[in-house]
Amino acid sequence: MMHFDFQVGDLDSAVAEAVALGATPAEDQPQENVRVLLDPAGHPFCLCLDEG
């Protein structure tokens, strides 16, 4: 299994879009600038705030 990290410009909007597409936020969120989500099959991926 591979793990994907996606850089996004707006973390809240990216999470909302991912959830609308079927993702679920994971219970454990270890970092303030990263959101861990699960795809519909349960595979984790991260949305990372691009602060650059």
mmCIF file of the N, C-alpha and C atoms, coordinates in Angstrom:
data_MODEL
# 
_entry.id   MODEL 
# 
loop_
_atom_site.group_PDB 
_atom_site.id 
_atom_site.type_symbol 
_atom_site.label_atom_id 
_atom_site.label_alt_id 
_atom_site.label_comp_id 
_atom_site.label_asym_id 
_atom_site.label_entity_id 
_atom_site.label_seq_id 
_atom_site.pdbx_PDB_ins_code 
_atom_site.Cartn_x 
_atom_site.Cartn_y 
_atom_site.Cartn_z 
_atom_site.occupancy 
_atom_site.B_iso_or_equiv 
_atom_site.pdbx_formal_charge 
_atom_site.auth_seq_id 
_atom_site.auth_comp_id 
_atom_site.auth_asym_id 
_atom_site.auth_atom_id 
_atom_site.pdbx_PDB_model_num 
ATOM 1   N N  . MET A 1 1  ? 0.854   -1.174 0.000  1.00 0.00 ? 1  MET A N  1 
ATOM 2   C CA . MET A 1 1  ? 0.000   0.000  0.000  1.00 0.00 ? 1  MET A CA 1 
ATOM 3   C C  . MET A 1 1  ? 0.894   1.229  0.000  1.00 0.00 ? 1  MET A C  1 
ATOM 4   N N  . MET A 1 2  ? 0.512   2.228  -0.758 1.00 0.00 ? 2  MET A N  1 
ATOM 5   C CA . MET A 1 2  ? 1.235   3.502  -0.796 1.00 0.00 ? 2  MET A CA 1 
ATOM 6   C C  . MET A 1 2  ? 0.460   4.529  0.019  1.00 0.00 ? 2  MET A C  1 
ATOM 7   N N  . HIS A 1 3  ? 1.195   5.507  0.528  1.00 0.00 ? 3  HIS A N  1 
ATOM 8   C CA . HIS A 1 3  ? 0.572   6.608  1.266  1.00 0.00 ? 3  HIS A CA 1 
ATOM 9   C C  . HIS A 1 3  ? 0.822   7.878  0.466  1.00 0.00 ? 3  HIS A C  1 
ATOM 10  N N  . PHE A 1 4  ? -0.222  8.643  0.233  1.00 0.00 ? 4  PHE A N  1 
ATOM 11  C CA . PHE A 1 4  ? -0.095  9.890  -0.519 1.00 0.00 ? 4  PHE A CA 1 
ATOM 12  C C  . PHE A 1 4  ? -0.244  11.093 0.399  1.00 0.00 ? 4  PHE A C  1 
ATOM 13  N N  . ASP A 1 5  ? 0.601   12.098 0.160  1.00 0.00 ? 5  ASP A N  1 
ATOM 14  C CA . ASP A 1 5  ? 0.504   13.407 0.805  1.00 0.00 ? 5  ASP A CA 1 
ATOM 15  C C  . ASP A 1 5  ? 0.249   14.417 -0.306 1.00 0.00 ? 5  ASP A C  1 
ATOM 16  N N  . PHE A 1 6  ? -0.795  15.229 -0.132 1.00 0.00 ? 6  PHE A N  1 
ATOM 17  C CA . PHE A 1 6  ? -1.125  16.251 -1.122 1.00 0.00 ? 6  PHE A CA 1 
ATOM 18  C C  . PHE A 1 6  ? -0.952  17.620 -0.492 1.00 0.00 ? 6  PHE A C  1 
ATOM 19  N N  . GLN A 1 7  ? -0.207  18.512 -1.161 1.00 0.00 ? 7  GLN A N  1 
ATOM 20  C CA . GLN A 1 7  ? -0.063  19.876 -0.683 1.00 0.00 ? 7  GLN A CA 1 
ATOM 21  C C  . GLN A 1 7  ? -1.252  20.684 -1.188 1.00 0.00 ? 7  GLN A C  1 
ATOM 22  N N  . VAL A 1 8  ? -1.839  21.461 -0.282 1.00 0.00 ? 8  VAL A N  1 
ATOM 23  C CA . VAL A 1 8  ? -3.009  22.268 -0.633 1.00 0.00 ? 8  VAL A CA 1 
ATOM 24  C C  . VAL A 1 8  ? -2.821  23.694 -0.125 1.00 0.00 ? 8  VAL A C  1 
ATOM 25  N N  . GLY A 1 9  ? -3.459  24.632 -0.777 1.00 0.00 ? 9  GLY A N  1 
ATOM 26  C CA . GLY A 1 9  ? -3.355  26.032 -0.381 1.00 0.00 ? 9  GLY A CA 1 
ATOM 27  C C  . GLY A 1 9  ? -4.320  26.418 0.720  1.00 0.00 ? 9  GLY A C  1 
ATOM 28  N N  . ASP A 1 10 ? -5.438  25.716 0.814  1.00 0.00 ? 10 ASP A N  1 
ATOM 29  C CA . ASP A 1 10 ? -6.458  25.997 1.834  1.00 0.00 ? 10 ASP A CA 1 
ATOM 30  C C  . ASP A 1 10 ? -6.892  24.663 2.427  1.00 0.00 ? 10 ASP A C  1 
ATOM 31  N N  . LEU A 1 11 ? -6.441  24.405 3.639  1.00 0.00 ? 11 LEU A N  1 
ATOM 32  C CA . LEU A 1 11 ? -6.664  23.105 4.267  1.00 0.00 ? 11 LEU A CA 1 
ATOM 33  C C  . LEU A 1 11 ? -8.147  22.826 4.496  1.00 0.00 ? 11 LEU A C  1 
ATOM 34  N N  . ASP A 1 12 ? -8.880  23.799 5.008  1.00 0.00 ? 12 ASP A N  1 
ATOM 35  C CA . ASP A 1 12 ? -10.304 23.583 5.291  1.00 0.00 ? 12 ASP A CA 1 
ATOM 36  C C  . ASP A 1 12 ? -11.100 23.272 4.023  1.00 0.00 ? 12 ASP A C  1 
ATOM 37  N N  . SER A 1 13 ? -10.825 24.011 2.951  1.00 0.00 ? 13 SER A N  1 
ATOM 38  C CA . SER A 1 13 ? -11.536 23.772 1.684  1.00 0.00 ? 13 SER A CA 1 
ATOM 39  C C  . SER A 1 13 ? -11.176 22.411 1.101  1.00 0.00 ? 13 SER A C  1 
ATOM 40  N N  . ALA A 1 14 ? -9.900  22.043 1.192  1.00 0.00 ? 14 ALA A N  1 
ATOM 41  C CA . ALA A 1 14 ? -9.466  20.753 0.660  1.00 0.00 ? 14 ALA A CA 1 
ATOM 42  C C  . ALA A 1 14 ? -10.100 19.597 1.426  1.00 0.00 ? 14 ALA A C  1 
ATOM 43  N N  . VAL A 1 15 ? -10.194 19.738 2.746  1.00 0.00 ? 15 VAL A N  1 
ATOM 44  C CA . VAL A 1 15 ? -10.839 18.696 3.551  1.00 0.00 ? 15 VAL A CA 1 
ATOM 45  C C  . VAL A 1 15 ? -12.321 18.601 3.170  1.00 0.00 ? 15 VAL A C  1 
ATOM 46  N N  . ALA A 1 16 ? -12.980 19.729 3.045  1.00 0.00 ? 16 ALA A N  1 
ATOM 47  C CA . ALA A 1 16 ? -14.400 19.730 2.683  1.00 0.00 ? 16 ALA A CA 1 
ATOM 48  C C  . ALA A 1 16 ? -14.618 19.071 1.323  1.00 0.00 ? 16 ALA A C  1 
ATOM 49  N N  . GLU A 1 17 ? -13.740 19.350 0.366  1.00 0.00 ? 17 GLU A N  1 
ATOM 50  C CA . GLU A 1 17 ? -13.879 18.740 -0.960 1.00 0.00 ? 17 GLU A CA 1 
ATOM 51  C C  . GLU A 1 17 ? -13.636 17.237 -0.895 1.00 0.00 ? 17 GLU A C  1 
ATOM 52  N N  . ALA A 1 18 ? -12.628 16.821 -0.143 1.00 0.00 ? 18 ALA A N  1 
ATOM 53  C CA . ALA A 1 18 ? -12.338 15.392 -0.012 1.00 0.00 ? 18 ALA A CA 1 
ATOM 54  C C  . ALA A 1 18 ? -13.505 14.655 0.647  1.00 0.00 ? 18 ALA A C  1 
ATOM 55  N N  . VAL A 1 19 ? -14.081 15.257 1.672  1.00 0.00 ? 19 VAL A N  1 
ATOM 56  C CA . VAL A 1 19 ? -15.228 14.648 2.359  1.00 0.00 ? 19 VAL A CA 1 
ATOM 57  C C  . VAL A 1 19 ? -16.422 14.553 1.404  1.00 0.00 ? 19 VAL A C  1 
ATOM 58  N N  . ALA A 1 20 ? -16.633 15.587 0.595  1.00 0.00 ? 20 ALA A N  1 
ATOM 59  C CA . ALA A 1 20 ? -17.729 15.561 -0.374 1.00 0.00 ? 20 ALA A CA 1 
ATOM 60  C C  . ALA A 1 20 ? -17.535 14.439 -1.402 1.00 0.00 ? 20 ALA A C  1 
ATOM 61  N N  . LEU A 1 21 ? -16.270 14.062 -1.631 1.00 0.00 ? 21 LEU A N  1 
ATOM 62  C CA . LEU A 1 21 ? -15.968 12.992 -2.586 1.00 0.00 ? 21 LEU A CA 1 
ATOM 63  C C  . LEU A 1 21 ? -15.933 11.612 -1.934 1.00 0.00 ? 21 LEU A C  1 
ATOM 64  N N  . GLY A 1 22 ? -16.194 11.542 -0.611 1.00 0.00 ? 22 GLY A N  1 
ATOM 65  C CA . GLY A 1 22 ? -16.293 10.242 0.048  1.00 0.00 ? 22 GLY A CA 1 
ATOM 66  C C  . GLY A 1 22 ? -15.247 9.947  1.104  1.00 0.00 ? 22 GLY A C  1 
ATOM 67  N N  . ALA A 1 23 ? -14.294 10.856 1.316  1.00 0.00 ? 23 ALA A N  1 
ATOM 68  C CA . ALA A 1 23 ? -13.272 10.638 2.345  1.00 0.00 ? 23 ALA A CA 1 
ATOM 69  C C  . ALA A 1 23 ? -13.857 10.883 3.737  1.00 0.00 ? 23 ALA A C  1 
ATOM 70  N N  . THR A 1 24 ? -13.178 10.334 4.740  1.00 0.00 ? 24 THR A N  1 
ATOM 71  C CA . THR A 1 24 ? -13.571 10.505 6.131  1.00 0.00 ? 24 THR A CA 1 
ATOM 72  C C  . THR A 1 24 ? -12.356 10.971 6.934  1.00 0.00 ? 24 THR A C  1 
ATOM 73  N N  . PRO A 1 25 ? -12.488 12.040 7.712  1.00 0.00 ? 25 PRO A N  1 
ATOM 74  C CA . PRO A 1 25 ? -11.355 12.455 8.552  1.00 0.00 ? 25 PRO A CA 1 
ATOM 75  C C  . PRO A 1 25 ? -11.014 11.368 9.574  1.00 0.00 ? 25 PRO A C  1 
ATOM 76  N N  . ALA A 1 26 ? -9.737  11.112 9.748  1.00 0.00 ? 26 ALA A N  1 
ATOM 77  C CA . ALA A 1 26 ? -9.290  10.140 10.742 1.00 0.00 ? 26 ALA A CA 1 
ATOM 78  C C  . ALA A 1 26 ? -9.490  10.724 12.143 1.00 0.00 ? 26 ALA A C  1 
ATOM 79  N N  . GLU A 1 27 ? -9.654  9.854  13.118 1.00 0.00 ? 27 GLU A N  1 
ATOM 80  C CA . GLU A 1 27 ? -9.832  10.314 14.504 1.00 0.00 ? 27 GLU A CA 1 
ATOM 81  C C  . GLU A 1 27 ? -8.597  11.028 15.020 1.00 0.00 ? 27 GLU A C  1 
ATOM 82  N N  . ASP A 1 28 ? -7.407  10.501 14.720 1.00 0.00 ? 28 ASP A N  1 
ATOM 83  C CA . ASP A 1 28 ? -6.158  11.076 15.205 1.00 0.00 ? 28 ASP A CA 1 
ATOM 84  C C  . ASP A 1 28 ? -5.624  12.083 14.187 1.00 0.00 ? 28 ASP A C  1 
ATOM 85  N N  . GLN A 1 29 ? -5.453  13.318 14.610 1.00 0.00 ? 29 GLN A N  1 
ATOM 86  C CA . GLN A 1 29 ? -4.901  14.379 13.778 1.00 0.00 ? 29 GLN A CA 1 
ATOM 87  C C  . GLN A 1 29 ? -3.635  14.898 14.471 1.00 0.00 ? 29 GLN A C  1 
ATOM 88  N N  . PRO A 1 30 ? -2.470  14.339 14.134 1.00 0.00 ? 30 PRO A N  1 
ATOM 89  C CA . PRO A 1 30 ? -1.253  14.607 14.894 1.00 0.00 ? 30 PRO A CA 1 
ATOM 90  C C  . PRO A 1 30 ? -0.601  15.967 14.670 1.00 0.00 ? 30 PRO A C  1 
ATOM 91  N N  . GLN A 1 31 ? -0.928  16.668 13.582 1.00 0.00 ? 31 GLN A N  1 
ATOM 92  C CA . GLN A 1 31 ? -0.290  17.949 13.297 1.00 0.00 ? 31 GLN A CA 1 
ATOM 93  C C  . GLN A 1 31 ? -1.325  19.003 12.945 1.00 0.00 ? 31 GLN A C  1 
ATOM 94  N N  . GLU A 1 32 ? -1.029  20.247 13.301 1.00 0.00 ? 32 GLU A N  1 
ATOM 95  C CA . GLU A 1 32 ? -1.968  21.330 13.049 1.00 0.00 ? 32 GLU A CA 1 
ATOM 96  C C  . GLU A 1 32 ? -2.095  21.676 11.564 1.00 0.00 ? 32 GLU A C  1 
ATOM 97  N N  . ASN A 1 33 ? -1.017  21.506 10.803 1.00 0.00 ? 33 ASN A N  1 
ATOM 98  C CA . ASN A 1 33 ? -1.033  21.902 9.389  1.00 0.00 ? 33 ASN A CA 1 
ATOM 99  C C  . ASN A 1 33 ? -1.216  20.712 8.442  1.00 0.00 ? 33 ASN A C  1 
ATOM 100 N N  . VAL A 1 34 ? -1.638  19.566 8.990  1.00 0.00 ? 34 VAL A N  1 
ATOM 101 C CA . VAL A 1 34 ? -1.865  18.350 8.195  1.00 0.00 ? 34 VAL A CA 1 
ATOM 102 C C  . VAL A 1 34 ? -3.186  17.733 8.634  1.00 0.00 ? 34 VAL A C  1 
ATOM 103 N N  . ARG A 1 35 ? -3.961  17.237 7.667  1.00 0.00 ? 35 ARG A N  1 
ATOM 104 C CA . ARG A 1 35 ? -5.178  16.506 7.980  1.00 0.00 ? 35 ARG A CA 1 
ATOM 105 C C  . ARG A 1 35 ? -5.048  15.100 7.405  1.00 0.00 ? 35 ARG A C  1 
ATOM 106 N N  . VAL A 1 36 ? -5.277  14.124 8.249  1.00 0.00 ? 36 VAL A N  1 
ATOM 107 C CA . VAL A 1 36 ? -5.265  12.723 7.831  1.00 0.00 ? 36 VAL A CA 1 
ATOM 108 C C  . VAL A 1 36 ? -6.700  12.329 7.513  1.00 0.00 ? 36 VAL A C  1 
ATOM 109 N N  . LEU A 1 37 ? -6.899  11.762 6.334  1.00 0.00 ? 37 LEU A N  1 
ATOM 110 C CA . LEU A 1 37 ? -8.221  11.303 5.914  1.00 0.00 ? 37 LEU A CA 1 
ATOM 111 C C  . LEU A 1 37 ? -8.126  9.866  5.454  1.00 0.00 ? 37 LEU A C  1 
ATOM 112 N N  . LEU A 1 38 ? -9.277  9.216  5.373  1.00 0.00 ? 38 LEU A N  1 
ATOM 113 C CA . LEU A 1 38 ? -9.368  7.853  4.876  1.00 0.00 ? 38 LEU A CA 1 
ATOM 114 C C  . LEU A 1 38 ? -10.224 7.856  3.619  1.00 0.00 ? 38 LEU A C  1 
ATOM 115 N N  . ASP A 1 39 ? -9.742  7.195  2.575  1.00 0.00 ? 39 ASP A N  1 
ATOM 116 C CA . ASP A 1 39 ? -10.559 7.091  1.373  1.00 0.00 ? 39 ASP A CA 1 
ATOM 117 C C  . ASP A 1 39 ? -11.697 6.103  1.629  1.00 0.00 ? 39 ASP A C  1 
ATOM 118 N N  . PRO A 1 40 ? -12.653 5.979  0.707  1.00 0.00 ? 40 PRO A N  1 
ATOM 119 C CA . PRO A 1 40 ? -13.794 5.091  0.952  1.00 0.00 ? 40 PRO A CA 1 
ATOM 120 C C  . PRO A 1 40 ? -13.414 3.637  1.259  1.00 0.00 ? 40 PRO A C  1 
ATOM 121 N N  . ALA A 1 41 ? -12.235 3.193  0.809  1.00 0.00 ? 41 ALA A N  1 
ATOM 122 C CA . ALA A 1 41 ? -11.779 1.831  1.094  1.00 0.00 ? 41 ALA A CA 1 
ATOM 123 C C  . ALA A 1 41 ? -11.019 1.741  2.412  1.00 0.00 ? 41 ALA A C  1 
ATOM 124 N N  . GLY A 1 42 ? -10.823 2.903  3.094  1.00 0.00 ? 42 GLY A N  1 
ATOM 125 C CA . GLY A 1 42 ? -10.140 2.909  4.380  1.00 0.00 ? 42 GLY A CA 1 
ATOM 126 C C  . GLY A 1 42 ? -8.652  3.184  4.324  1.00 0.00 ? 42 GLY A C  1 
ATOM 127 N N  . HIS A 1 43 ? -8.117  3.507  3.145  1.00 0.00 ? 43 HIS A N  1 
ATOM 128 C CA . HIS A 1 43 ? -6.699  3.806  3.016  1.00 0.00 ? 43 HIS A CA 1 
ATOM 129 C C  . HIS A 1 43 ? -6.425  5.253  3.442  1.00 0.00 ? 43 HIS A C  1 
ATOM 130 N N  . PRO A 1 44 ? -5.417  5.485  4.280  1.00 0.00 ? 44 PRO A N  1 
ATOM 131 C CA . PRO A 1 44 ? -5.127  6.848  4.735  1.00 0.00 ? 44 PRO A CA 1 
ATOM 132 C C  . PRO A 1 44 ? -4.366  7.665  3.689  1.00 0.00 ? 44 PRO A C  1 
ATOM 133 N N  . PHE A 1 45 ? -4.625  8.960  3.698  1.00 0.00 ? 45 PHE A N  1 
ATOM 134 C CA . PHE A 1 45 ? -3.845  9.923  2.912  1.00 0.00 ? 45 PHE A CA 1 
ATOM 135 C C  . PHE A 1 45 ? -3.848  11.232 3.677  1.00 0.00 ? 45 PHE A C  1 
ATOM 136 N N  . CYS A 1 46 ? -2.927  12.121 3.340  1.00 0.00 ? 46 CYS A N  1 
ATOM 137 C CA . CYS A 1 46 ? -2.811  13.387 4.073  1.00 0.00 ? 46 CYS A CA 1 
ATOM 138 C C  . CYS A 1 46 ? -2.971  14.578 3.146  1.00 0.00 ? 46 CYS A C  1 
ATOM 139 N N  . LEU A 1 47 ? -3.609  15.595 3.660  1.00 0.00 ? 47 LEU A N  1 
ATOM 140 C CA . LEU A 1 47 ? -3.655  16.899 3.029  1.00 0.00 ? 47 LEU A CA 1 
ATOM 141 C C  . LEU A 1 47 ? -2.759  17.802 3.865  1.00 0.00 ? 47 LEU A C  1 
ATOM 142 N N  . CYS A 1 48 ? -1.738  18.385 3.243  1.00 0.00 ? 48 CYS A N  1 
ATOM 143 C CA . CYS A 1 48 ? -0.731  19.181 3.945  1.00 0.00 ? 48 CYS A CA 1 
ATOM 144 C C  . CYS A 1 48 ? -0.815  20.619 3.470  1.00 0.00 ? 48 CYS A C  1 
ATOM 145 N N  . LEU A 1 49 ? -0.887  21.545 4.400  1.00 0.00 ? 49 LEU A N  1 
ATOM 146 C CA . LEU A 1 49 ? -0.958  22.960 4.067  1.00 0.00 ? 49 LEU A CA 1 
ATOM 147 C C  . LEU A 1 49 ? 0.360   23.405 3.463  1.00 0.00 ? 49 LEU A C  1 
ATOM 148 N N  . ASP A 1 50 ? 0.296   23.969 2.261  1.00 0.00 ? 50 ASP A N  1 
ATOM 149 C CA . ASP A 1 50 ? 1.473   24.514 1.577  1.00 0.00 ? 50 ASP A CA 1 
ATOM 150 C C  . ASP A 1 50 ? 1.658   25.946 2.054  1.00 0.00 ? 50 ASP A C  1 
ATOM 151 N N  . GLU A 1 51 ? 2.561   26.140 2.977  1.00 0.00 ? 51 GLU A N  1 
ATOM 152 C CA . GLU A 1 51 ? 2.757   27.457 3.586  1.00 0.00 ? 51 GLU A CA 1 
ATOM 153 C C  . GLU A 1 51 ? 3.811   28.277 2.851  1.00 0.00 ? 51 GLU A C  1 
ATOM 154 N N  . GLY A 1 52 ? 4.186   27.828 1.649  1.00 0.00 ? 52 GLY A N  1 
ATOM 155 C CA . GLY A 1 52 ? 5.240   28.498 0.880  1.00 0.00 ? 52 GLY A CA 1 
ATOM 156 C C  . GLY A 1 52 ? 4.743   29.537 0.022  1.00 0.00 ? 52 GLY A C  1 
# 
